[in-house]
Amino acid sequence: MPFKHVVQELADRANHHVINKLTIMAISKAISFVKQALTDTKFRNECNLFQSKDELFKEFEFDENDFENAINMQLVKCQTYERAEHFQQIRMWFHLL
Protein backbone atom coordinates (compact mmCIF):
# COMPACT_ATOMS: atom_id res chain seq x y z
CA MET A 1 0.00 0.00 0.00
CA PRO A 2 1.47 3.38 -0.93
CA PHE A 3 2.49 5.63 1.95
CA LYS A 4 -0.14 8.25 1.05
CA HIS A 5 -2.93 5.67 1.45
CA VAL A 6 -1.54 4.46 4.78
CA VAL A 7 -1.47 8.02 6.11
CA GLN A 8 -5.03 8.61 4.91
CA GLU A 9 -6.24 5.39 6.51
CA LEU A 10 -4.60 6.32 9.83
CA ALA A 11 -6.16 9.79 9.66
CA ASP A 12 -9.59 8.28 8.98
CA ARG A 13 -9.25 5.94 11.96
CA ALA A 14 -8.17 8.82 14.20
CA ASN A 15 -11.13 10.94 13.07
CA HIS A 16 -13.50 8.03 13.66
CA HIS A 17 -12.10 7.59 17.19
CA VAL A 18 -12.52 11.31 17.94
CA ILE A 19 -16.09 11.30 16.62
CA ASN A 20 -16.94 8.24 18.75
CA LYS A 21 -15.43 9.86 21.83
CA LEU A 22 -17.35 13.10 21.21
CA THR A 23 -20.59 11.16 20.73
CA ILE A 24 -20.06 9.28 23.98
CA MET A 25 -19.37 12.54 25.79
CA ALA A 26 -22.51 14.15 24.34
CA ILE A 27 -24.68 11.17 25.32
CA SER A 28 -23.17 11.29 28.81
CA LYS A 29 -24.17 14.96 29.05
CA ALA A 30 -27.66 14.11 27.81
CA ILE A 31 -27.98 11.36 30.45
CA SER A 32 -27.00 13.85 33.17
CA PHE A 33 -29.55 16.29 31.77
CA VAL A 34 -32.30 13.65 31.80
CA LYS A 35 -31.52 12.56 35.36
CA GLN A 36 -31.54 16.14 36.59
CA ALA A 37 -34.74 16.95 34.72
CA LEU A 38 -36.34 13.88 36.27
CA THR A 39 -35.86 15.10 39.84
CA ASP A 40 -35.36 18.87 39.75
CA THR A 41 -38.43 21.02 39.10
CA LYS A 42 -36.40 24.24 39.28
CA PHE A 43 -34.05 22.89 36.59
CA ARG A 44 -37.01 22.06 34.31
CA ASN A 45 -38.44 25.55 34.86
CA GLU A 46 -35.08 27.08 33.91
CA CYS A 47 -34.97 24.94 30.77
CA ASN A 48 -38.44 26.19 29.86
CA LEU A 49 -36.99 29.70 29.63
CA PHE A 50 -34.71 28.90 26.68
CA GLN A 51 -35.84 30.61 23.49
CA SER A 52 -35.29 27.48 21.40
CA LYS A 53 -34.12 23.90 21.60
CA ASP A 54 -31.03 24.88 19.62
CA GLU A 55 -30.12 27.31 22.38
CA LEU A 56 -30.63 24.55 24.95
CA PHE A 57 -28.54 22.11 22.90
CA LYS A 58 -25.73 24.63 22.68
CA GLU A 59 -25.82 25.28 26.44
CA PHE A 60 -25.79 21.61 27.44
CA GLU A 61 -23.61 20.36 24.54
CA PHE A 62 -25.77 17.57 23.16
CA ASP A 63 -28.36 17.25 20.39
CA GLU A 64 -31.78 15.68 19.83
CA ASN A 65 -30.32 12.28 18.92
CA ASP A 66 -28.16 12.26 22.06
CA PHE A 67 -31.25 13.06 24.13
CA GLU A 68 -33.24 10.22 22.55
CA ASN A 69 -30.34 7.81 23.09
CA ALA A 70 -30.09 8.92 26.73
CA ILE A 71 -33.82 8.40 27.31
CA ASN A 72 -33.76 4.99 25.62
CA MET A 73 -30.75 3.92 27.68
CA GLN A 74 -32.59 4.87 30.86
CA LEU A 75 -35.81 3.14 29.76
CA VAL A 76 -33.97 -0.14 29.19
CA LYS A 77 -32.81 -0.04 32.82
CA CYS A 78 -36.26 0.52 34.27
CA GLN A 79 -37.52 -2.26 36.55
CA THR A 80 -41.05 -0.91 36.92
CA TYR A 81 -43.70 0.55 34.69
CA GLU A 82 -43.90 3.62 36.96
CA ARG A 83 -40.19 4.37 36.56
CA ALA A 84 -40.44 4.03 32.79
CA GLU A 85 -43.44 6.34 32.81
CA HIS A 86 -41.37 9.04 34.53
CA PHE A 87 -38.80 8.91 31.73
CA GLN A 88 -41.58 9.02 29.12
CA GLN A 89 -42.94 12.14 30.84
CA ILE A 90 -39.49 13.76 30.60
CA ARG A 91 -39.41 12.85 26.90
CA MET A 92 -42.83 14.47 26.35
CA TRP A 93 -41.81 17.58 28.33
CA PHE A 94 -38.63 17.87 26.28
CA HIS A 95 -40.49 17.62 22.98
CA LEU A 96 -42.79 20.43 24.08
CA LEU A 97 -39.89 22.80 24.69
Helices and strands as residue ranges (DSSP letters): H 3-39, H 41-48, H 53-60, H 64-77, H 81-96
